[in-house]
Amino acid sequence: MRLSQVDLNLFIVFDTIYTERNLTRAADVLFITQPAVSNALNRLRNTFNDPLFVRTPQGMAPTPLAENIVGPVREALQLLTTSVQEADVFDPAVAEKTFNFSMNDEAEALLLPSLMELLQQQAPGVGVTSYHVGRGDLPTELASGKLDFAIDAPLITDANLRHARLLAAEYVCLVRPDHPGVGNRLTLDQYLALDHLHISSRPTGPGHVDLALNRLGHRRKVQVRVRHYLVAPLIALRTDMALTAPHRHGPDRAAARGHGITAQDPRAALRRAEPGMARLLAQERRP
């Protein structure tokens, strides 16, 4: 069959069904009715002489043929989209659009104040919606167009996603200044003997520090697991637990001051514990 005999819009429907794994959700994304999606899928099945998607308890599962063609189909759609968009000129001064970001609370504290200041100056009609999407759901949310950008650790290997590094920071260990088990320098043995706080949006699973320690043949004891950077320093300042986090100026210090903790400066604790943790990270980066 010649390409001229195929409705190219069907490939958009195919890509959306593959992403959503559900005909109703695909219809919502495409702003068409569910029967229209079903009709398009039937036409695709006739074109390829293959079911393409089969119903399962988990949703519409792609057949082997669908898995084989989804990559080329997406590449072709991206080329067509790029060709169309090249004719559009984005003028931030008059643009009226809301961009959807996925980021955690630390990324919001680091980036949103400066970003919003810049947008108010150069793009007053542009808005931002920020919310957190689980790492495993990011490729689907980006592919469906629900998300425009995701700011996260570089752990997603989906070949269909483009990425660029925004910043990098070494991890340091925060303990309260009068911690009984930590002196002026924190050794690896002392570090491993501590009870630890871990910040993660996931209910289970290791973090960057755990993976680095595992490669060195070590494990740490995680006593408390929390979702947000704002609360973790306060727990570290009131207990003997240690918090290992990126060395930044924002959420940790702001959290302490916001709760009236002025005598115990988290940044002083960071500087105090930094040498030992820096050695650990230097070891972790060796090839």
Backbone as CSV, one residue per row, in Angstrom:
resi,resn,N_x,N_y,N_z,CA_x,CA_y,CA_z,C_x,C_y,C_z
1,MET,0.840,-1.208,0.000,0.000,0.000,0.000,0.872,1.255,0.000
2,ARG,0.493,2.213,-0.831,1.246,3.451,-0.926,0.904,4.387,0.239
3,LEU,1.889,5.213,0.602,1.690,6.140,1.699,0.578,7.122,1.388
4,SER,0.421,7.484,0.119,-0.619,8.432,-0.274,-2.022,7.900,-0.007
5,GLN,-2.127,6.590,0.174,-3.429,5.985,0.434,-3.740,5.877,1.937
6,VAL,-2.803,6.321,2.774,-2.973,6.201,4.226,-3.211,7.580,4.829
7,ASP,-4.183,7.681,5.722,-4.448,8.921,6.455,-3.366,9.072,7.532
8,LEU,-2.501,10.081,7.376,-1.389,10.242,8.317,-1.867,10.565,9.733
9,ASN,-3.076,11.080,9.887,-3.603,11.332,11.228,-3.742,10.047,12.038
10,LEU,-3.851,8.921,11.346,-3.974,7.646,12.053,-2.728,7.348,12.878
11,PHE,-1.579,7.819,12.419,-0.346,7.561,13.162,-0.295,8.373,14.462
12,ILE,-0.946,9.530,14.469,-1.054,10.292,15.714,-1.905,9.519,16.710
13,VAL,-2.996,8.927,16.228,-3.844,8.110,17.091,-3.067,6.896,17.588
14,PHE,-2.314,6.273,16.702,-1.503,5.106,17.092,-0.528,5.468,18.210
15,ASP,0.170,6.570,18.061,1.147,6.996,19.073,0.475,7.293,20.406
16,THR,-0.706,7.909,20.352,-1.411,8.256,21.585,-1.928,7.006,22.296
17,ILE,-2.457,6.057,21.544,-2.903,4.799,22.161,-1.714,4.072,22.774
18,TYR,-0.599,4.070,22.081,0.593,3.402,22.611,1.025,4.060,23.924
19,THR,0.931,5.376,23.987,1.339,6.101,25.198,0.365,5.879,26.344
20,GLU,-0.930,5.991,26.070,-1.948,5.957,27.122,-2.369,4.544,27.498
21,ARG,-2.261,3.606,26.563,-2.700,2.209,26.778,-4.184,2.143,27.165
22,ASN,-4.962,3.098,26.703,-6.378,3.162,27.034,-7.069,4.036,25.993
23,LEU,-8.155,3.534,25.393,-8.810,4.267,24.308,-9.510,5.528,24.808
24,THR,-10.096,5.453,26.000,-10.792,6.632,26.530,-9.807,7.749,26.833
25,ARG,-8.682,7.390,27.473,-7.678,8.423,27.765,-7.080,8.971,26.478
26,ALA,-6.882,8.109,25.496,-6.362,8.580,24.203,-7.321,9.586,23.585
27,ALA,-8.622,9.319,23.694,-9.619,10.252,23.163,-9.546,11.595,23.879
28,ASP,-9.355,11.556,25.200,-9.244,12.807,25.960,-8.027,13.610,25.516
29,VAL,-6.896,12.941,25.315,-5.678,13.629,24.898,-5.846,14.246,23.510
30,LEU,-6.536,13.533,22.626,-6.694,13.978,21.243,-7.894,14.906,21.047
31,PHE,-8.711,15.073,22.123,-9.910,15.913,22.042,-10.881,15.420,20.979
32,ILE,-11.029,14.092,20.911,-12.021,13.474,20.039,-12.798,12.455,20.871
33,THR,-13.806,11.847,20.282,-14.618,10.886,21.021,-13.942,9.512,21.038
34,GLN,-14.352,8.701,22.022,-13.803,7.345,22.099,-14.180,6.506,20.874
35,PRO,-15.429,6.611,20.350,-15.723,5.886,19.108,-14.833,6.299,17.934
36,ALA,-14.460,7.574,17.887,-13.566,8.021,16.809,-12.192,7.367,16.938
37,VAL,-11.712,7.214,18.174,-10.437,6.522,18.387,-10.559,5.062,17.977
38,SER,-11.661,4.413,18.356,-11.869,3.007,17.990,-11.923,2.847,16.472
39,ASN,-12.593,3.785,15.803,-12.672,3.727,14.343,-11.291,3.881,13.713
40,ALA,-10.496,4.832,14.253,-9.144,5.018,13.725,-8.299,3.767,13.943
41,LEU,-8.441,3.135,15.109,-7.682,1.917,15.382,-8.080,0.799,14.419
42,ASN,-9.361,0.680,14.122,-9.803,-0.349,13.163,-9.200,-0.102,11.780
43,ARG,-9.124,1.165,11.393,-8.517,1.486,10.088,-7.028,1.152,10.090
44,LEU,-6.364,1.423,11.210,-4.950,1.060,11.315,-4.766,-0.452,11.243
45,ARG,-5.640,-1.188,11.919,-5.555,-2.649,11.885,-5.708,-3.182,10.469
46,ASN,-6.620,-2.582,9.714,-6.791,-3.001,8.319,-5.570,-2.648,7.487
47,THR,-4.980,-1.486,7.777,-3.801,-1.056,7.015,-2.628,-1.996,7.244
48,PHE,-2.400,-2.387,8.497,-1.242,-3.213,8.838,-1.560,-4.710,8.897
49,ASN,-2.853,-5.038,8.761,-3.261,-6.439,8.856,-2.751,-7.069,10.154
50,ASP,-2.967,-6.310,11.248,-2.486,-6.745,12.556,-3.352,-6.067,13.617
51,PRO,-3.629,-6.727,14.748,-4.451,-6.096,15.799,-3.815,-4.839,16.393
52,LEU,-2.493,-4.771,16.390,-1.712,-3.652,16.919,-1.823,-3.510,18.441
53,PHE,-3.056,-3.531,18.985,-3.255,-3.463,20.433,-4.318,-4.475,20.838
54,VAL,-4.078,-5.163,21.945,-5.049,-6.139,22.453,-5.410,-5.769,23.890
55,ARG,-6.648,-6.033,24.243,-7.121,-5.688,25.582,-6.554,-6.653,26.620
56,THR,-6.073,-6.108,27.728,-5.594,-6.885,28.861,-6.110,-6.225,30.137
57,PRO,-6.005,-6.882,31.289,-6.422,-6.230,32.542,-5.651,-4.952,32.828
58,GLN,-4.446,-4.819,32.258,-3.627,-3.629,32.495,-3.851,-2.551,31.432
59,GLY,-4.708,-2.816,30.442,-4.946,-1.839,29.397,-4.667,-2.412,28.022
60,MET,-4.564,-1.543,27.032,-4.325,-1.951,25.649,-2.844,-2.242,25.458
61,ALA,-2.519,-3.523,25.330,-1.116,-3.928,25.194,-0.724,-3.972,23.718
62,PRO,0.416,-3.377,23.353,0.840,-3.399,21.951,1.295,-4.790,21.519
63,THR,1.010,-5.125,20.288,1.489,-6.382,19.721,2.959,-6.231,19.324
64,PRO,3.636,-7.330,18.995,5.039,-7.209,18.548,5.203,-6.264,17.355
65,LEU,4.238,-6.267,16.431,4.359,-5.351,15.291,4.281,-3.907,15.757
66,ALA,3.355,-3.613,16.676,3.245,-2.244,17.194,4.535,-1.818,17.877
67,GLU,5.155,-2.720,18.640,6.426,-2.405,19.291,7.506,-2.107,18.257
68,ASN,7.469,-2.810,17.135,8.503,-2.615,16.101,8.357,-1.291,15.360
69,ILE,7.128,-0.814,15.208,6.936,0.381,14.386,6.824,1.664,15.191
70,VAL,6.671,1.569,16.528,6.430,2.792,17.290,7.609,3.749,17.203
71,GLY,8.837,3.228,17.191,10.003,4.107,17.094,10.021,4.902,15.802
72,PRO,9.965,4.235,14.639,9.930,4.987,13.383,8.734,5.928,13.264
73,VAL,7.565,5.508,13.779,6.383,6.374,13.710,6.621,7.653,14.507
74,ARG,7.178,7.521,15.697,7.428,8.706,16.523,8.482,9.608,15.899
75,GLU,9.500,9.017,15.310,10.517,9.833,14.636,9.901,10.623,13.492
76,ALA,9.036,9.966,12.712,8.388,10.640,11.588,7.473,11.755,12.073
77,LEU,6.708,11.496,13.136,5.826,12.529,13.673,6.616,13.710,14.209
78,GLN,7.758,13.432,14.845,8.583,14.516,15.362,9.146,15.370,14.230
79,LEU,9.560,14.733,13.141,10.062,15.490,11.992,8.969,16.372,11.405
80,LEU,7.756,15.830,11.306,6.648,16.627,10.784,6.326,17.793,11.716
81,THR,6.333,17.522,13.024,6.048,18.582,13.998,7.089,19.679,13.924
82,THR,8.360,19.286,13.818,9.438,20.269,13.731,9.305,21.121,12.471
83,SER,8.939,20.476,11.370,8.779,21.203,10.106,7.684,22.251,10.205
84,VAL,6.594,21.886,10.878,5.483,22.824,11.018,5.855,23.964,11.960
85,GLN,6.514,23.623,13.057,6.831,24.631,14.070,7.915,25.594,13.628
86,GLU,8.738,25.195,12.669,9.781,26.097,12.197,9.198,27.352,11.576
87,ALA,7.953,27.255,11.139,7.309,28.432,10.555,6.769,29.364,11.630
88,ASP,6.661,28.858,12.852,6.156,29.683,13.950,7.302,30.440,14.614
89,VAL,7.049,31.669,14.970,8.032,32.483,15.672,7.500,32.743,17.081
90,PHE,8.255,32.296,18.079,7.842,32.499,19.464,8.328,33.858,19.921
91,ASP,7.385,34.721,20.237,7.707,36.052,20.733,7.306,36.100,22.200
92,PRO,8.267,35.991,23.113,7.918,35.931,24.533,7.161,37.161,25.020
93,ALA,7.375,38.302,24.397,6.734,39.534,24.863,5.218,39.498,24.701
94,VAL,4.722,38.749,23.710,3.276,38.713,23.454,2.690,37.323,23.637
95,ALA,3.526,36.329,23.925,3.047,34.960,24.069,2.121,34.823,25.268
96,GLU,1.090,34.019,25.096,0.168,33.703,26.193,0.056,32.184,26.277
97,LYS,0.755,31.628,27.221,0.827,30.167,27.330,1.224,29.803,28.753
98,THR,0.748,28.663,29.209,1.166,28.122,30.497,1.969,26.853,30.251
99,PHE,3.180,26.819,30.773,4.041,25.646,30.637,3.949,24.802,31.904
100,ASN,3.833,23.502,31.710,3.733,22.567,32.827,5.086,21.935,33.113
101,PHE,5.540,22.070,34.352,6.817,21.525,34.805,6.564,20.431,35.836
102,SER,7.401,19.407,35.796,7.465,18.459,36.914,8.784,18.696,37.627
103,MET,8.713,18.990,38.941,9.915,19.164,39.737,9.567,18.964,41.207
104,ASN,10.575,18.651,42.000,10.325,18.493,43.432,10.463,19.841,44.137
105,ASP,10.286,19.817,45.471,10.274,21.086,46.190,11.630,21.768,46.184
106,GLU,12.719,20.995,46.167,14.045,21.613,46.131,14.267,22.321,44.801
107,ALA,13.881,21.669,43.704,14.038,22.299,42.393,13.179,23.555,42.285
108,GLU,11.978,23.511,42.854,11.128,24.702,42.850,11.808,25.863,43.580
109,ALA,12.372,25.572,44.762,13.018,26.627,45.543,14.241,27.182,44.831
110,LEU,14.951,26.333,44.114,16.167,26.767,43.430,15.885,27.557,42.157
111,LEU,14.857,27.136,41.415,14.702,27.639,40.062,13.528,28.605,39.861
112,LEU,12.401,28.350,40.549,11.206,29.131,40.241,11.329,30.626,40.558
113,PRO,11.936,31.028,41.674,12.024,32.477,41.914,12.722,33.229,40.780
114,SER,13.861,32.718,40.336,14.585,33.388,39.243,13.820,33.286,37.931
115,LEU,13.229,32.111,37.682,12.489,31.927,36.436,11.295,32.870,36.362
116,MET,10.541,32.969,37.457,9.361,33.829,37.428,9.736,35.303,37.333
117,GLU,10.850,35.680,37.953,11.326,37.066,37.819,11.644,37.369,36.364
118,LEU,12.320,36.430,35.695,12.668,36.625,34.291,11.430,36.650,33.406
119,LEU,10.471,35.764,33.675,9.258,35.730,32.860,8.445,37.004,33.011
120,GLN,8.362,37.539,34.226,7.614,38.776,34.406,8.223,39.929,33.621
121,GLN,9.539,39.897,33.469,10.227,40.955,32.749,10.111,40.781,31.231
122,GLN,10.247,39.527,30.751,10.361,39.295,29.314,9.155,38.595,28.698
123,ALA,8.352,37.899,29.517,7.209,37.161,28.971,6.045,37.245,29.952
124,PRO,5.449,38.392,30.109,4.415,38.584,31.138,3.172,37.732,30.925
125,GLY,2.944,37.261,29.726,1.772,36.428,29.459,2.024,34.943,29.631
126,VAL,3.236,34.564,29.994,3.591,33.150,30.158,3.467,32.760,31.619
127,GLY,2.758,31.668,31.877,2.587,31.171,33.229,3.262,29.824,33.400
128,VAL,3.379,29.381,34.635,4.023,28.116,34.969,3.149,27.352,35.953
129,THR,2.949,26.084,35.681,2.315,25.172,36.635,3.345,24.121,37.009
130,SER,3.597,23.980,38.293,4.605,23.034,38.769,3.958,21.985,39.662
131,TYR,4.218,20.734,39.353,3.754,19.625,40.185,4.698,18.451,39.954
132,HIS,4.655,17.495,40.867,5.604,16.391,40.790,4.971,15.181,40.129
133,VAL,5.682,14.615,39.175,5.270,13.384,38.499,6.318,12.314,38.796
134,GLY,5.871,11.133,39.128,6.801,10.042,39.405,7.734,9.778,38.240
135,ARG,8.961,9.415,38.565,9.981,9.232,37.528,9.551,8.227,36.458
136,GLY,8.875,7.177,36.871,8.454,6.170,35.901,7.369,6.646,34.960
137,ASP,6.627,7.694,35.363,5.537,8.203,34.533,5.967,9.377,33.651
138,LEU,7.180,9.879,33.835,7.593,11.066,33.078,7.581,10.858,31.562
139,PRO,8.139,9.753,31.030,8.105,9.599,29.562,6.695,9.644,28.999
140,THR,5.734,9.017,29.691,4.353,9.004,29.220,3.742,10.399,29.277
141,GLU,3.967,11.104,30.385,3.386,12.444,30.538,3.975,13.425,29.517
142,LEU,5.262,13.310,29.248,5.888,14.191,28.258,5.418,13.845,26.846
143,ALA,5.323,12.555,26.554,4.903,12.132,25.214,3.460,12.537,24.928
144,SER,2.618,12.539,25.957,1.215,12.889,25.764,0.988,14.394,25.657
145,GLY,2.007,15.182,26.009,1.863,16.629,25.969,1.310,17.234,27.243
146,LYS,1.033,16.402,28.259,0.543,16.947,29.528,1.639,17.719,30.246
147,LEU,2.870,17.288,30.060,4.029,17.976,30.621,4.843,18.596,29.500
148,ASP,5.395,19.785,29.762,6.312,20.408,28.810,7.764,20.152,29.186
149,PHE,8.064,20.186,30.495,9.436,19.998,30.967,9.415,19.189,32.257
150,ALA,10.482,18.444,32.466,10.670,17.732,33.730,12.080,18.001,34.228
151,ILE,12.194,18.370,35.478,13.499,18.617,36.096,13.709,17.524,37.126
152,ASP,14.705,16.668,36.878,14.890,15.496,37.719,16.334,15.048,37.626
153,ALA,16.660,14.089,38.468,17.996,13.484,38.402,18.135,12.718,37.091
154,PRO,19.356,12.616,36.552,19.553,11.985,35.238,19.503,10.461,35.318
155,LEU,18.350,9.916,35.685,18.207,8.471,35.829,17.264,7.873,34.794
156,ILE,16.704,8.693,33.918,15.747,8.213,32.918,16.485,8.023,31.601
157,THR,16.387,6.833,31.034,17.173,6.493,29.844,16.314,6.357,28.592
158,ASP,15.099,6.867,28.613,14.220,6.760,27.452,14.846,7.485,26.258
159,ALA,15.026,6.762,25.168,15.706,7.317,23.994,14.896,8.412,23.312
160,ASN,13.596,8.490,23.606,12.750,9.490,22.962,12.780,10.842,23.661
161,LEU,13.476,10.941,24.781,13.502,12.191,25.538,14.805,12.944,25.295
162,ARG,14.699,14.240,25.148,15.877,15.098,25.075,16.145,15.671,26.462
163,HIS,17.398,15.859,26.776,17.705,16.382,28.105,18.954,17.246,28.044
164,ALA,19.085,18.108,29.028,20.264,18.964,29.164,20.522,19.169,30.646
165,ARG,21.787,19.250,31.033,22.128,19.439,32.433,21.926,20.891,32.833
166,LEU,21.178,21.092,33.907,20.951,22.438,34.429,22.016,22.828,35.439
167,LEU,22.360,21.908,36.340,23.359,22.189,37.365,23.828,20.874,37.968
168,ALA,24.941,20.957,38.680,25.485,19.803,39.387,25.951,20.265,40.749
169,ALA,25.832,19.399,41.735,26.243,19.761,43.095,26.739,18.525,43.816
170,GLU,27.778,18.701,44.609,28.247,17.599,45.426,27.323,17.395,46.611
171,TYR,27.253,16.154,47.059,26.482,15.850,48.251,27.355,16.041,49.487
172,VAL,26.752,16.595,50.528,27.431,16.767,51.803,26.522,16.241,52.908
173,CYS,27.102,16.055,54.075,26.374,15.458,55.186,26.062,16.513,56.241
174,LEU,24.800,16.630,56.610,24.363,17.606,57.593,24.065,16.887,58.901
175,VAL,24.724,17.322,59.974,24.418,16.848,61.332,24.339,18.066,62.239
176,ARG,23.707,17.908,63.386,23.623,19.048,64.294,25.012,19.373,64.851
177,PRO,25.287,20.631,65.119,26.643,21.046,65.506,27.210,20.330,66.720
178,ASP,26.358,19.941,67.683,26.870,19.266,68.885,26.633,17.758,68.826
179,HIS,26.678,17.197,67.633,26.436,15.763,67.469,27.487,14.963,68.238
180,PRO,27.074,13.989,69.078,28.045,13.268,69.912,28.928,12.304,69.144
181,GLY,28.547,11.918,67.928,29.333,10.930,67.199,30.160,11.493,66.069
182,VAL,30.169,12.830,65.927,30.883,13.449,64.810,31.794,14.540,65.349
183,GLY,33.058,14.486,64.984,34.004,15.509,65.401,34.202,16.549,64.323
184,ASN,35.419,17.105,64.265,35.700,18.132,63.270,35.766,17.564,61.857
185,ARG,36.070,16.283,61.750,36.111,15.633,60.443,35.290,14.359,60.515
186,LEU,34.550,14.093,59.466,33.675,12.930,59.425,34.333,11.844,58.578
187,THR,34.700,10.741,59.205,35.310,9.639,58.469,34.214,8.751,57.875
188,LEU,34.580,7.909,56.945,33.621,7.003,56.336,33.056,6.039,57.384
189,ASP,33.899,5.539,58.291,33.410,4.646,59.340,32.395,5.351,60.228
190,GLN,32.670,6.610,60.585,31.708,7.367,61.378,30.404,7.567,60.607
191,TYR,30.541,7.870,59.336,29.367,8.092,58.493,28.478,6.857,58.452
192,LEU,29.098,5.684,58.273,28.328,4.448,58.168,27.704,4.055,59.499
193,ALA,28.280,4.522,60.607,27.747,4.183,61.933,26.529,5.025,62.297
194,LEU,26.263,6.106,61.564,25.160,7.006,61.882,23.824,6.446,61.390
195,ASP,22.753,6.886,62.032,21.408,6.688,61.489,21.135,7.819,60.512
196,HIS,20.449,7.490,59.410,20.354,8.455,58.313,18.913,8.807,57.966
197,LEU,18.762,10.034,57.472,17.544,10.516,56.829,17.709,10.378,55.325
198,HIS,16.635,10.006,54.647,16.705,9.908,53.193,15.509,10.635,52.593
199,ILE,15.755,11.478,51.601,14.698,12.237,50.943,14.409,11.612,49.591
200,SER,13.155,11.216,49.374,12.773,10.610,48.105,11.271,10.707,47.931
201,SER,10.827,10.935,46.701,9.392,10.945,46.423,8.836,9.536,46.330
202,ARG,9.723,8.542,46.240,9.276,7.147,46.150,9.178,6.528,47.540
203,PRO,8.241,5.598,47.736,8.120,4.965,49.061,9.238,3.987,49.371
204,THR,9.884,3.447,48.353,10.974,2.492,48.558,12.049,2.731,47.505
205,GLY,13.188,2.051,47.674,14.252,2.118,46.674,15.425,2.960,47.123
206,PRO,16.620,2.672,46.606,17.830,3.397,47.001,17.920,4.759,46.342
207,GLY,18.749,5.633,46.933,19.028,6.933,46.354,20.433,6.974,45.789
208,HIS,20.855,8.162,45.336,22.191,8.308,44.761,23.274,7.904,45.758
209,VAL,23.120,8.321,46.997,24.126,8.022,48.011,24.208,6.515,48.254
210,ASP,23.054,5.856,48.327,23.039,4.414,48.538,23.712,3.679,47.385
211,LEU,23.445,4.127,46.169,24.078,3.483,45.013,25.589,3.679,45.038
212,ALA,26.035,4.888,45.421,27.472,5.148,45.512,28.108,4.273,46.583
213,LEU,27.462,4.163,47.741,27.994,3.318,48.811,28.001,1.854,48.405
214,ASN,26.955,1.414,47.719,26.900,0.015,47.282,28.044,-0.322,46.345
215,ARG,28.404,0.626,45.488,29.529,0.367,44.571,30.844,0.260,45.328
216,LEU,30.888,0.873,46.517,32.084,0.771,47.348,32.013,-0.405,48.319
217,GLY,30.905,-1.160,48.263,30.764,-2.310,49.143,30.227,-1.963,50.516
218,HIS,29.528,-0.820,50.657,29.022,-0.386,51.960,27.519,-0.139,51.892
219,ARG,26.901,-0.121,53.062,25.493,0.232,53.192,25.317,1.152,54.388
220,ARG,24.363,2.042,54.297,24.030,2.895,55.432,22.651,2.507,55.971
221,LYS,22.375,2.864,57.203,21.093,2.560,57.827,20.184,3.781,57.711
222,VAL,19.122,3.653,56.921,18.150,4.736,56.765,17.079,4.575,57.830
223,GLN,17.051,5.511,58.766,16.104,5.463,59.874,14.782,6.123,59.521
224,VAL,14.845,7.204,58.744,13.638,7.952,58.383,13.694,8.290,56.904
225,ARG,12.566,8.109,56.233,12.446,8.435,54.815,11.336,9.483,54.682
226,VAL,11.656,10.630,54.096,10.678,11.706,53.920,10.645,12.131,52.458
227,ARG,9.603,12.866,52.099,9.414,13.250,50.703,10.021,14.600,50.358
228,HIS,10.187,15.486,51.357,10.510,16.874,51.044,11.790,17.345,51.734
229,TYR,12.473,18.258,51.063,13.716,18.812,51.597,13.473,19.785,52.742
230,LEU,12.296,20.370,52.841,12.066,21.389,53.857,12.048,20.816,55.266
231,VAL,11.529,19.609,55.441,11.392,19.064,56.789,12.642,18.318,57.244
232,ALA,13.389,17.749,56.319,14.506,16.881,56.698,15.562,17.578,57.553
233,PRO,16.006,18.809,57.241,17.010,19.451,58.096,16.548,19.653,59.527
234,LEU,15.247,19.897,59.715,14.737,20.096,61.064,14.834,18.821,61.890
235,ILE,14.626,17.678,61.242,14.776,16.406,61.948,16.235,16.185,62.317
236,ALA,17.141,16.510,61.371,18.568,16.340,61.654,19.031,17.244,62.788
237,LEU,18.471,18.438,62.868,18.884,19.384,63.896,18.375,19.022,65.293
238,ARG,17.374,18.153,65.368,16.790,17.791,66.668,17.072,16.339,67.053
239,THR,17.845,15.635,66.254,18.156,14.238,66.545,19.635,13.999,66.272
240,ASP,20.057,12.748,66.449,21.431,12.366,66.098,21.512,11.797,64.689
241,MET,20.455,11.962,63.910,20.468,11.443,62.547,21.224,12.384,61.609
242,ALA,21.712,11.815,60.516,22.465,12.578,59.515,21.653,12.688,58.237
243,LEU,21.764,13.831,57.598,21.092,14.072,56.319,22.142,14.321,55.254
244,THR,22.148,13.523,54.215,23.049,13.710,53.084,22.257,14.299,51.931
245,ALA,22.660,15.488,51.471,21.879,16.202,50.470,22.803,17.094,49.648
246,PRO,22.331,17.576,48.488,23.142,18.501,47.697,23.490,19.741,48.503
247,HIS,24.713,20.237,48.340,25.192,21.404,49.079,24.682,22.653,48.372
248,ARG,23.586,23.189,48.873,22.955,24.346,48.267,22.683,25.385,49.341
249,HIS,22.172,26.531,48.927,21.929,27.632,49.873,20.474,27.738,50.300
250,GLY,19.551,26.991,49.654,18.155,27.320,49.819,17.355,26.602,50.864
251,PRO,16.709,25.469,50.527,15.655,24.925,51.377,16.099,24.565,52.784
252,ASP,17.317,24.042,52.988,17.729,23.601,54.312,17.818,24.785,55.279
253,ARG,18.460,25.868,54.849,18.617,27.018,55.736,17.282,27.721,55.971
254,ALA,16.493,27.851,54.899,15.203,28.522,55.033,14.286,27.761,55.979
255,ALA,14.335,26.436,55.935,13.472,25.640,56.808,13.822,25.872,58.262
256,ALA,15.108,25.895,58.574,15.522,26.096,59.963,15.100,27.472,60.465
257,ARG,15.345,28.514,59.671,14.983,29.858,60.103,13.470,30.025,60.230
258,GLY,12.724,29.365,59.349,11.279,29.485,59.387,10.672,28.906,60.645
259,HIS,11.386,28.020,61.319,10.889,27.433,62.549,11.601,28.011,63.781
260,GLY,12.267,29.157,63.625,12.877,29.822,64.759,14.175,29.209,65.230
261,ILE,14.806,28.361,64.441,16.063,27.743,64.846,17.191,28.627,64.329
262,THR,17.721,29.456,65.181,18.766,30.384,64.764,20.125,30.032,65.357
263,ALA,20.124,29.342,66.508,21.394,29.043,67.159,22.161,27.961,66.430
264,GLN,21.447,27.096,65.725,22.087,25.980,65.035,21.981,26.218,63.532
265,ASP,23.036,26.698,62.945,23.041,27.038,61.529,23.312,25.789,60.708
266,PRO,22.379,25.341,59.877,22.624,24.137,59.081,23.858,24.241,58.198
267,ARG,24.173,25.460,57.725,25.339,25.573,56.840,26.628,25.338,57.617
268,ALA,26.644,25.712,58.894,27.826,25.406,59.701,27.981,23.907,59.842
269,ALA,26.865,23.210,60.032,26.924,21.755,60.125,27.370,21.143,58.802
270,LEU,26.920,21.732,57.712,27.339,21.225,56.410,28.851,21.359,56.241
271,ARG,29.374,22.541,56.600,30.813,22.738,56.442,31.586,21.788,57.348
272,ARG,31.025,21.521,58.508,31.719,20.679,59.471,31.825,19.241,58.961
273,ALA,30.779,18.765,58.310,30.763,17.373,57.887,31.266,17.179,56.459
274,GLU,31.490,18.250,55.743,31.788,18.152,54.322,33.059,17.370,53.994
275,PRO,34.184,17.496,54.698,35.408,16.829,54.248,35.268,15.317,54.092
276,GLY,34.664,14.659,55.086,34.530,13.217,54.989,33.648,12.795,53.834
277,MET,32.558,13.526,53.635,31.653,13.170,52.556,32.278,13.473,51.212
278,ALA,33.073,14.523,51.131,33.753,14.840,49.876,34.690,13.701,49.481
279,ARG,35.356,13.098,50.463,36.222,11.958,50.153,35.408,10.782,49.621
280,LEU,34.246,10.565,50.238,33.399,9.479,49.776,32.989,9.695,48.324
281,LEU,32.588,10.909,47.976,32.159,11.180,46.620,33.325,11.143,45.650
282,ALA,34.488,11.543,46.088,35.669,11.448,45.211,35.946,9.976,44.885
283,GLN,35.808,9.103,45.874,35.977,7.680,45.616,34.915,7.177,44.651
284,GLU,33.691,7.634,44.853,32.589,7.160,44.032,32.765,7.528,42.568
285,ARG,33.435,8.635,42.281,33.578,9.084,40.889,34.733,8.433,40.161
286,ARG,35.556,7.657,40.831,36.683,7.037,40.141,36.198,5.998,39.134
287,PRO,36.827,5.899,37.947,36.382,4.908,36.977,36.718,3.502,37.454
